[in-house]
Amino acid sequence: MPGNEALRAMLPEHLLLGGLIVLIIVSMLRGARPLALPIALGSVAASAGAAFWLAASGLSAEPFVGHFVVTPTLLLVKGALLALALPVLLMSRSDFSREGLGDTEFPTLVVASLYGLSLLPSAASALVLFLGLEMMSIPVYALIVLAFKRPQSAESALKYLVLSGAASAMLLMGISLVYGATGSMALTAYADAMAQSDLLARTGVVLVLLALFLKAAVVPFHAWAPDTYEGASVPVTAYMATLSKAAVLVIAVRLFDGVNVAGPMVQLLAVLPLISIVWGNIAAIRQTNLRRMIAYSSIAHAGYLFYAFLGNSEGRLEAVTFYIVVYSAANLLAFALLPEHVDDEVRDRMETLDGLFHRDPMAASLIAVAMLSLAGLPPFPGFTAKFLIFKSVIAAGYSTYAVLGLVGSFLGLFFYLRVIQRMFMQPSSATNASTASPFAARAAGVLCLAATAVLMIAPGWLLDRL
């Protein structure tokens, strides 16, 4: 491929890399440090815009044959993921601008992580896939302890580091076994490996899948998520709950592209996600801490997402991408409008939301929209997202698993509606010395609300383009 075509195909990555270099320079210039967040926002917005523009232009290219590929659909997925990072950066302004705490480090680490994330949809080989995953994950280790608002932040970061490292080692072992069985590093080798009866090939595929389960916090590999979500700052928790999880699902879609799951893999892809749905929703009911509730909710949603792999490969990318965008927009909306508090632990308590509608009607209303969408109630887009997943499972002939998954999803209604009940029906308590979300966080909330509204009114707009 000519150099200018390769440059064009990788324009989103180059814009992120350029922004990262500028951010590193800015971090060394004390007087320029306030410019870090605007530079990061501009870099990520430009990268997302470039991905959407290239997708609209119908670009299909392979800058590095066998390793990196772009198509209009993959570019659209990449643009959507990068656009979801904009609310995360906006809501970080209040958490990391006080006393210069992380005012350059946070945007720099996020842009560095997004560079790895942007490689994942275009990965055509296991080498690029693993490189992108590690480039995305390593900055997150530092992000968890960046604000250090709680004593357990270091413990949370260490737990995430150890278990994420174990997942990476498992992934590498699976890649090695698949390579030994097929002689290929291409992602298409996983379809060949699943079709083989060879124990080496099957073991490699299972190890890769279990590594993704650990990264996505699927039961029984979920124990790190509640502690890590609670120990990190709100913007970092939002990033991990949305974009980090989205990255894992993008990897899964790329690995199982064109594969209709059969045999023992069906039980693995059905039983563990089903347990995640049920356990995540039951455990969330007992939580008195909002971020731990969201963590268990994310465990349940990981189950819904992996259910998509029971269905036929046709339409899988559309269903997973739509679900990721809807789920991420709702989570970011809730995090952006969470009331501020001088004590980070108090901010997380459910009591902080008591009577929020009477103190801040806008925040309460938008958080309610987020909860209803996450619960999957019509007409909110969360209903459409779950409908697409369960429709594909039923169409593939796994009606029993679909029914059990739907029953498990009803358990989630309780804790989502409990949040709304506390905001609208409970009186404010004396401990609610919280302040309204700052302007930047509200702007992030408005962006997420706009995305939610578009997907609610015209879900076909995104699905047709995927």
C-alpha positions as CSV (number, residue, x, y, z in Angstrom):
1,M,0.0,0.0,0.0
2,P,1.3,3.5,-0.8
3,G,2.5,5.5,2.1
4,N,-0.2,8.2,1.8
5,E,-2.9,5.6,1.8
6,A,-1.4,3.9,4.9
7,L,-1.2,7.3,6.6
8,R,-4.9,7.9,5.8
9,A,-6.0,4.5,7.0
10,M,-4.3,5.0,10.3
11,L,-5.3,8.7,10.7
12,P,-7.2,8.2,14.0
13,E,-4.2,6.5,15.6
14,H,-1.8,9.2,14.3
15,L,-4.0,12.0,15.7
16,L,-4.0,10.3,19.1
17,L,-0.2,9.8,18.9
18,G,0.3,13.4,18.0
19,G,-1.9,14.5,20.9
20,L,0.0,12.2,23.3
21,I,3.4,13.7,22.3
22,V,2.0,17.2,22.8
23,L,0.7,16.2,26.2
24,I,4.0,14.9,27.3
25,I,5.7,18.1,26.3
26,V,3.0,20.2,28.1
27,S,3.5,18.2,31.3
28,M,7.1,19.4,31.4
29,L,6.1,23.1,31.1
30,R,4.5,24.2,34.3
31,G,2.8,27.3,32.8
32,A,1.2,25.2,30.1
33,R,-0.3,22.5,32.4
34,P,-3.9,23.9,32.3
35,L,-3.8,23.3,28.5
36,A,-3.5,19.5,29.0
37,L,-7.3,18.7,29.3
38,P,-8.3,20.9,26.2
39,I,-5.5,19.3,24.2
40,A,-6.6,15.8,25.2
41,L,-10.2,16.6,24.3
42,G,-9.2,18.1,21.0
43,S,-7.0,15.1,20.2
44,V,-9.7,12.5,21.0
45,A,-12.4,14.5,19.3
46,A,-10.3,14.8,16.1
47,S,-9.4,11.1,16.2
48,A,-13.1,10.1,16.6
49,G,-14.1,12.6,13.8
50,A,-11.4,11.1,11.5
51,A,-12.7,7.6,12.1
52,F,-16.3,8.7,11.3
53,W,-15.1,10.6,8.2
54,L,-13.2,7.6,6.9
55,A,-16.1,5.3,7.6
56,A,-18.4,7.7,5.7
57,S,-16.0,7.8,2.8
58,G,-16.2,4.0,2.6
59,L,-12.5,3.4,3.1
60,S,-11.3,-0.3,3.1
61,A,-7.6,-0.8,3.4
62,E,-4.9,-3.1,4.9
63,P,-1.9,-0.9,5.7
64,F,0.0,-3.8,7.2
65,V,-1.1,-7.0,5.5
66,G,-2.2,-9.7,7.8
67,H,-1.9,-7.4,10.9
68,F,-4.0,-4.3,10.6
69,V,-7.1,-3.7,8.5
70,V,-9.8,-1.0,8.2
71,T,-13.3,-1.2,6.9
72,P,-16.2,1.3,7.1
73,T,-17.8,-0.9,9.9
74,L,-14.6,-1.2,11.9
75,L,-13.9,2.5,11.6
76,L,-17.4,3.3,12.8
77,V,-16.9,1.1,15.9
78,K,-13.5,2.8,16.5
79,G,-15.1,6.2,16.2
80,A,-17.9,5.3,18.6
81,L,-15.4,4.0,21.3
82,L,-13.2,7.1,21.0
83,A,-16.3,9.4,21.2
84,L,-17.3,7.7,24.5
85,A,-14.0,8.9,26.0
86,L,-15.0,12.6,25.7
87,P,-17.4,12.5,28.6
88,V,-14.8,10.7,30.7
89,L,-12.3,13.5,30.1
90,L,-14.9,16.2,30.8
91,M,-16.0,14.8,34.1
92,S,-12.3,14.5,35.2
93,R,-12.0,18.3,35.4
94,S,-13.3,18.6,38.9
95,D,-11.6,15.4,40.2
96,F,-8.1,16.2,38.9
97,S,-7.9,20.0,38.7
98,R,-7.8,20.7,42.4
99,E,-4.4,21.6,43.6
100,G,-2.9,20.4,40.4
101,L,-3.7,16.8,41.2
102,G,-3.3,14.8,38.0
103,D,-4.1,17.8,35.9
104,T,-1.7,16.6,33.2
105,E,-1.3,13.0,34.2
106,F,-4.9,11.9,33.8
107,P,-5.5,13.2,30.3
108,T,-2.0,11.9,29.2
109,L,-2.7,8.4,30.6
110,V,-6.2,8.3,29.1
111,V,-4.9,9.3,25.6
112,A,-2.1,6.7,25.9
113,S,-4.7,4.0,26.8
114,L,-7.0,5.1,24.0
115,Y,-4.2,4.6,21.5
116,G,-4.1,0.9,22.4
117,L,-7.9,0.8,22.4
118,S,-8.0,2.2,18.8
119,L,-5.8,-0.6,17.6
120,L,-8.2,-3.4,18.7
121,P,-11.1,-3.0,16.2
122,S,-8.5,-3.1,13.3
123,A,-6.4,-6.0,14.6
124,A,-6.1,-8.8,12.1
125,S,-3.4,-10.8,14.0
126,A,-3.0,-11.9,17.5
127,L,0.2,-9.8,17.7
128,V,-1.6,-6.5,17.1
129,L,-4.5,-7.6,19.3
130,F,-2.2,-8.4,22.3
131,L,-0.2,-5.2,21.7
132,G,-3.3,-3.1,21.7
133,L,-4.8,-4.7,24.8
134,E,-1.6,-4.2,26.8
135,M,-1.2,-0.6,25.6
136,M,-4.7,0.0,26.7
137,S,-4.4,-1.7,30.1
138,I,-1.1,-0.6,31.4
139,P,-2.0,3.1,31.8
140,V,-5.1,2.1,33.8
141,Y,-2.9,0.6,36.5
142,A,-1.6,4.1,37.2
143,L,-5.0,5.8,36.7
144,I,-6.4,3.8,39.7
145,V,-4.0,5.2,42.2
146,L,-3.6,8.7,40.5
147,A,-6.0,10.6,42.8
148,F,-5.4,8.3,45.8
149,K,-8.6,9.5,47.5
150,R,-8.9,6.4,49.7
151,P,-6.4,4.2,51.6
152,Q,-7.6,1.2,49.6
153,S,-6.7,2.7,46.2
154,A,-3.2,1.1,46.3
155,E,-4.7,-2.3,47.1
156,S,-7.3,-1.9,44.3
157,A,-4.6,-1.1,41.8
158,L,-2.4,-4.0,43.0
159,K,-5.4,-6.4,42.7
160,Y,-6.2,-5.2,39.2
161,L,-2.5,-5.4,38.2
162,V,-2.1,-9.0,39.4
163,L,-5.3,-10.3,38.0
164,S,-5.0,-8.4,34.7
165,G,-1.5,-9.8,34.4
166,A,-2.8,-13.3,35.0
167,A,-5.4,-12.7,32.3
168,S,-2.6,-11.5,29.9
169,A,-0.5,-14.6,30.7
170,M,-3.5,-16.8,30.0
171,L,-4.2,-15.0,26.8
172,L,-0.6,-15.4,25.6
173,M,-0.7,-19.1,26.5
174,G,-3.9,-19.5,24.5
175,I,-2.5,-17.6,21.5
176,S,0.6,-19.8,21.6
177,L,-1.4,-23.0,21.7
178,V,-3.6,-21.9,18.8
179,Y,-0.5,-20.9,16.8
180,G,1.1,-24.3,17.5
181,A,-2.1,-26.1,16.3
182,T,-2.8,-23.9,13.2
183,G,0.6,-22.4,12.3
184,S,-1.0,-19.0,11.9
185,M,-1.1,-15.8,14.0
186,A,-4.1,-14.5,12.0
187,L,-7.4,-14.0,13.9
188,T,-9.0,-16.3,11.4
189,A,-7.0,-19.1,12.9
190,Y,-9.4,-19.2,15.9
191,A,-12.2,-20.2,13.6
192,D,-10.0,-23.0,12.3
193,A,-9.0,-24.0,15.8
194,M,-12.6,-24.3,17.0
195,A,-13.5,-26.5,14.0
196,Q,-10.7,-28.9,14.9
197,S,-11.0,-31.9,17.3
198,D,-7.4,-31.5,18.3
199,L,-7.0,-31.1,22.1
200,L,-4.2,-28.5,21.7
201,A,-6.3,-26.2,19.5
202,R,-9.4,-26.5,21.7
203,T,-7.4,-25.8,24.9
204,G,-5.9,-22.7,23.2
205,V,-9.4,-21.3,22.4
206,V,-10.7,-22.0,25.9
207,L,-7.7,-20.3,27.5
208,V,-8.2,-17.2,25.3
209,L,-11.9,-17.1,26.2
210,L,-11.2,-17.5,29.9
211,A,-8.7,-14.7,29.7
212,L,-11.4,-12.5,28.2
213,F,-13.8,-13.5,30.9
214,L,-11.3,-12.4,33.5
215,K,-10.7,-9.1,31.8
216,A,-14.5,-8.5,31.5
217,A,-15.2,-9.7,35.1
218,V,-17.4,-12.6,34.3
219,V,-18.2,-14.9,37.2
220,P,-16.2,-16.6,38.7
221,F,-13.4,-14.3,37.6
222,H,-15.2,-11.2,38.9
223,A,-13.8,-10.6,42.4
224,W,-11.5,-7.8,41.3
225,A,-14.2,-5.5,39.9
226,P,-16.1,-4.3,43.0
227,D,-12.9,-3.4,44.9
228,T,-11.2,-1.8,42.0
229,Y,-14.2,0.3,41.0
230,E,-14.6,1.5,44.6
231,G,-10.9,2.3,45.1
232,A,-10.5,4.4,41.9
233,S,-11.7,7.9,41.4
234,V,-15.1,8.5,39.7
235,P,-13.7,9.3,36.2
236,V,-11.4,6.2,36.3
237,T,-14.2,4.0,37.4
238,A,-16.3,5.3,34.6
239,Y,-13.5,4.6,32.1
240,M,-13.0,1.1,33.4
241,A,-16.7,0.3,33.5
242,T,-17.3,1.4,29.9
243,L,-14.3,1.6,27.6
244,S,-12.1,-1.1,29.2
245,K,-15.1,-3.5,29.1
246,A,-15.9,-2.4,25.5
247,A,-12.3,-3.3,24.5
248,V,-12.7,-6.8,25.8
249,L,-15.9,-7.4,23.8
250,V,-14.3,-5.9,20.6
251,I,-11.5,-8.4,21.0
252,A,-14.0,-11.3,21.4
253,V,-15.9,-10.2,18.3
254,R,-12.8,-10.0,16.3
255,L,-11.6,-13.5,17.5
256,F,-14.9,-15.2,16.9
257,D,-15.7,-13.4,13.6
258,G,-17.6,-15.8,11.3
259,V,-17.7,-18.5,14.0
260,N,-21.0,-20.2,14.9
261,V,-20.3,-21.7,18.3
262,A,-21.1,-25.4,18.7
263,G,-20.2,-28.4,20.9
264,P,-18.8,-27.9,24.4
265,M,-18.1,-24.2,23.7
266,V,-21.8,-23.6,23.9
267,Q,-22.0,-24.6,27.5
268,L,-19.0,-22.5,28.4
269,L,-20.5,-19.4,26.7
270,A,-23.9,-20.0,28.2
271,V,-23.4,-21.2,31.7
272,L,-20.8,-18.7,33.0
273,P,-22.5,-15.6,31.4
274,L,-25.8,-16.8,32.8
275,I,-24.3,-17.2,36.3
276,S,-22.9,-13.7,35.9
277,I,-26.3,-12.3,35.0
278,V,-27.9,-13.8,38.0
279,W,-25.1,-13.3,40.6
280,G,-24.3,-9.8,39.4
281,N,-28.0,-8.7,39.8
282,I,-28.5,-10.5,43.1
283,A,-25.2,-9.1,44.6
284,A,-26.1,-5.5,43.4
285,I,-29.3,-5.6,45.4
286,R,-27.4,-5.8,48.7
287,Q,-25.0,-2.9,48.0
288,T,-25.1,0.3,50.0
289,N,-22.3,1.8,47.9
290,L,-23.2,3.2,44.5
291,R,-19.9,2.3,42.8
292,R,-20.0,-1.3,44.1
293,M,-23.5,-1.5,42.8
294,I,-22.4,-0.4,39.4
295,A,-19.5,-2.9,39.6
296,Y,-21.9,-5.8,40.2
297,S,-24.2,-4.4,37.5
298,S,-21.3,-4.4,35.1
299,I,-20.7,-8.1,35.9
300,A,-24.3,-8.8,34.9
301,H,-24.0,-6.8,31.7
302,A,-20.8,-8.7,30.8
303,G,-23.0,-11.8,30.9
304,Y,-25.5,-10.2,28.5
305,L,-22.8,-9.3,26.1
306,F,-21.2,-12.7,26.0
307,Y,-24.6,-14.2,25.4
308,A,-24.3,-12.6,22.0
309,F,-21.7,-15.3,21.0
310,L,-24.3,-18.0,21.3
311,G,-26.1,-16.5,18.3
312,N,-25.1,-16.7,14.7
313,S,-22.1,-14.7,13.6
314,E,-24.2,-12.6,11.3
315,G,-25.3,-9.5,13.1
316,R,-23.1,-10.2,16.2
317,L,-20.9,-7.1,15.7
318,E,-23.9,-4.9,15.3
319,A,-25.6,-6.3,18.4
320,V,-22.5,-6.1,20.6
321,T,-21.5,-2.6,19.4
322,F,-25.0,-1.2,19.9
323,Y,-25.1,-2.7,23.4
324,I,-21.7,-1.3,24.2
325,V,-22.7,2.2,23.1
326,V,-26.0,2.2,25.0
327,Y,-24.5,0.7,28.1
328,S,-21.5,3.1,28.1
329,A,-23.7,6.2,27.5
330,A,-26.0,5.2,30.4
331,N,-23.1,4.5,32.8
332,L,-21.3,7.7,31.9
333,L,-24.5,9.7,32.3
334,A,-24.9,8.3,35.9
335,F,-21.3,9.0,36.8
336,A,-21.3,12.5,35.4
337,L,-24.2,13.7,37.4
338,L,-23.2,12.1,40.7
339,P,-23.2,14.8,43.3
340,E,-19.9,16.1,44.5
341,H,-18.7,15.7,48.1
342,V,-15.5,16.5,50.0
343,D,-15.3,12.9,51.3
344,D,-15.1,10.4,48.4
345,E,-16.4,7.6,50.6
346,V,-19.5,9.6,51.6
347,R,-20.1,10.5,48.0
348,D,-20.5,6.8,47.1
349,R,-23.1,6.1,49.8
350,M,-26.7,5.5,48.6
351,E,-27.8,8.0,51.3
352,T,-26.1,10.8,49.3
353,L,-28.8,10.3,46.7
354,D,-31.7,10.7,49.1
355,G,-33.9,13.6,48.1
356,L,-31.6,14.6,45.2
357,F,-34.6,15.6,43.1
358,H,-35.5,18.3,45.5
359,R,-31.9,19.6,45.6
360,D,-30.9,19.1,42.0
361,P,-33.8,18.2,39.7
362,M,-31.6,18.0,36.6
363,A,-29.1,15.6,38.1
364,A,-31.8,13.3,39.5
365,S,-33.8,13.2,36.2
366,L,-30.7,12.3,34.2
367,I,-29.5,9.7,36.6
368,A,-33.1,8.2,36.5
369,V,-32.8,8.0,32.7
370,A,-29.5,6.2,33.0
371,M,-31.0,3.7,35.5
372,L,-34.0,3.0,33.4
373,S,-31.9,2.4,30.3
374,L,-29.5,0.1,32.2
375,A,-32.6,-1.8,33.5
376,G,-33.6,-2.4,29.9
377,L,-37.1,-0.9,30.2
378,P,-38.8,0.4,27.1
379,P,-38.7,2.9,25.4
380,F,-35.1,3.4,26.5
381,P,-32.3,2.1,24.3
382,G,-31.3,-0.5,26.9
383,F,-34.4,-2.4,26.0
384,T,-33.5,-2.5,22.3
385,A,-29.9,-3.6,23.1
386,K,-31.1,-6.5,25.2
387,F,-33.7,-7.4,22.7
388,L,-31.1,-7.7,19.9
389,I,-29.0,-10.0,22.2
390,F,-31.8,-12.3,23.2
391,K,-33.3,-12.3,19.7
392,S,-30.0,-13.7,18.3
393,V,-29.8,-16.3,21.1
394,I,-33.4,-17.5,20.3
395,A,-32.7,-17.5,16.6
396,A,-29.7,-19.8,17.1
397,G,-32.0,-22.3,18.9
398,Y,-31.0,-21.7,22.5
399,S,-34.4,-20.7,23.8
400,T,-33.9,-22.2,27.2
401,Y,-30.8,-20.1,27.8
402,A,-32.6,-17.0,26.5
403,V,-35.5,-17.5,28.9
404,L,-33.2,-18.1,31.9
405,G,-31.2,-14.9,30.9
406,L,-34.4,-12.9,30.7
407,V,-35.5,-14.1,34.1
408,G,-32.1,-13.2,35.5
409,S,-32.4,-9.7,34.0
410,F,-35.6,-9.0,35.9
411,L,-33.6,-9.2,39.2
412,G,-31.8,-6.0,38.1
413,L,-35.0,-4.0,38.1
414,F,-35.0,-3.8,41.9
415,F,-31.7,-2.0,42.5
416,Y,-32.1,0.3,39.5
417,L,-35.5,1.4,40.6
418,R,-34.3,1.7,44.2
419,V,-31.9,4.4,43.1
420,I,-34.8,6.3,41.5
421,Q,-36.9,5.8,44.6
422,R,-34.3,7.3,46.9
423,M,-33.8,10.3,44.6
424,F,-37.4,11.1,44.2
425,M,-39.2,9.8,47.3
426,Q,-36.8,9.8,50.2
427,P,-36.2,13.0,52.2
428,S,-32.7,14.5,52.3
429,S,-30.7,13.5,55.3
430,A,-28.4,15.6,57.4
431,T,-25.3,13.9,55.9
432,N,-26.1,15.1,52.4
433,A,-23.6,18.0,52.4
434,S,-23.0,17.5,48.7
435,T,-22.7,20.0,46.0
436,A,-24.0,20.0,42.5
437,S,-21.9,18.5,39.7
438,P,-19.7,21.1,38.1
439,F,-20.3,22.5,34.6
440,A,-17.9,20.2,32.8
441,A,-19.5,17.1,34.3
442,R,-22.9,18.4,33.4
443,A,-21.7,19.0,29.8
444,A,-20.5,15.3,29.8
445,G,-24.0,14.3,31.0
446,V,-25.7,16.3,28.3
447,L,-23.5,14.6,25.6
448,C,-24.5,11.1,27.0
449,L,-28.1,12.2,27.2
450,A,-28.0,13.3,23.6
451,A,-26.5,9.9,22.6
452,T,-29.2,8.1,24.6
453,A,-32.0,10.1,23.1
454,V,-30.8,9.4,19.5
455,L,-30.5,5.7,20.1
456,M,-33.9,5.7,21.8
457,I,-35.7,7.5,19.0
458,A,-33.8,6.1,16.0
459,P,-31.8,2.9,16.9
460,G,-31.9,1.9,13.3
461,W,-29.7,4.9,12.4
462,L,-26.7,3.2,14.1
463,L,-27.6,-0.4,13.3
464,D,-28.0,0.4,9.6
465,R,-24.5,1.9,9.5
466,L,-23.0,-1.1,11.3
